[in-house]
Amino acid sequence: MSQKTEPSEPTSQPSLDHRTSRKDFADRFRATRRRLGTKQCWVASAVGCTSSCVSQWESGRRVPDLLNLHRLLAALEQAGASPHELDELRKCWWTAKHQTNELLFDGATT
């Protein structure tokens, strides 16, 4: 005997954990930098930040703000990153910022 089942409610995708989003950005950034053969201190100098800041980006503890993202992408492009690599970094950055609602406050002063 077969049972009739009612159509189920569509399930929404669970939201990404912001740590995973940051880790995705960190992993892509680190892999790109290493493939290019650049050091964290070179990236820091090119971006205008500290090596500690670059280390935090690579570990996933933080993601760059919008201004530093533009500087970072320009530095990586100068070092030879492909347009595809840069686009993937942009996407990962957007996801990480969006998941943590940091886009609303990025660069805001109080």
C-alpha positions in Angstrom: 0.0 0.0 0.0 1.5 3.3 -1.0 1.3 6.4 1.1 0.6 9.8 -0.4 3.1 12.4 0.6 2.5 16.0 0.5 5.0 18.1 -1.3 7.7 19.3 1.1 8.7 22.9 1.6 11.7 23.9 -0.5 14.7 23.8 1.8 17.1 26.7 1.7 20.8 26.2 1.5 22.4 26.6 4.9 24.4 29.8 5.1 28.1 29.4 4.8 30.0 29.7 8.0 32.0 33.0 7.9 35.2 31.1 9.0 34.9 28.9 6.0 34.5 31.9 3.7 37.5 33.5 5.2 39.4 30.3 4.9 38.6 30.0 1.3 40.0 33.5 0.7 43.0 32.7 2.8 43.8 29.5 1.0 43.4 31.0 -2.5 45.5 34.0 -1.6 48.3 31.9 0.0 48.3 29.5 -3.0 48.5 32.3 -5.5 51.2 34.1 -3.6 53.3 31.0 -3.3 52.8 30.0 -6.9 54.1 33.5 -7.9 57.1 33.0 -5.6 56.5 36.2 -3.6 57.0 36.6 0.1 54.6 38.0 2.6 57.0 41.0 3.2 56.8 41.8 -0.6 53.0 41.7 -0.5 53.0 43.9 2.6 55.2 46.5 1.0 53.3 46.5 -2.3 49.9 46.8 -0.5 51.2 49.3 2.2 50.4 47.2 5.2 52.4 45.1 7.7 53.6 41.5 7.2 51.5 40.7 10.2 48.4 41.9 8.4 49.3 39.7 5.4 49.8 36.8 7.7 46.3 37.3 9.2 44.8 37.3 5.7 46.6 34.1 4.9 45.5 32.4 8.1 41.9 33.4 7.6 41.7 35.5 10.8 41.0 38.6 8.8 40.2 39.6 5.2 41.4 42.9 3.7 39.1 45.9 3.5 38.1 47.1 0.1 41.0 49.5 -0.4 43.6 46.9 0.6 41.9 44.3 -1.6 42.3 46.6 -4.7 46.0 47.1 -3.7 46.5 43.4 -3.1 45.0 42.4 -6.5 47.1 45.0 -8.3 50.3 43.7 -6.6 49.4 40.1 -7.5 48.7 41.1 -11.0 52.0 42.9 -11.2 53.7 39.7 -9.9 52.0 37.7 -12.7 48.7 36.4 -11.3 46.3 35.3 -14.0 42.9 37.1 -14.5 41.2 33.9 -13.4 43.2 33.8 -10.1 42.3 37.5 -9.4 38.7 36.9 -10.2 38.5 33.9 -7.9 40.1 36.0 -5.1 37.5 38.7 -5.7 34.7 36.2 -5.4 36.1 34.6 -2.2 36.6 38.1 -0.7 33.0 39.1 -1.6 31.6 35.9 0.0 33.7 36.4 3.1 32.6 40.0 3.6 29.0 39.3 2.7 28.7 36.4 5.1 30.0 38.5 8.0 28.0 41.6 7.0 31.4 43.5 7.0 30.4 45.1 3.7 28.0 47.4 5.6 30.8 48.8 7.7 33.9 48.4 5.6 35.9 51.6 5.9 33.3 53.4 8.0 34.5 55.8 10.6 32.7 56.4 13.9 
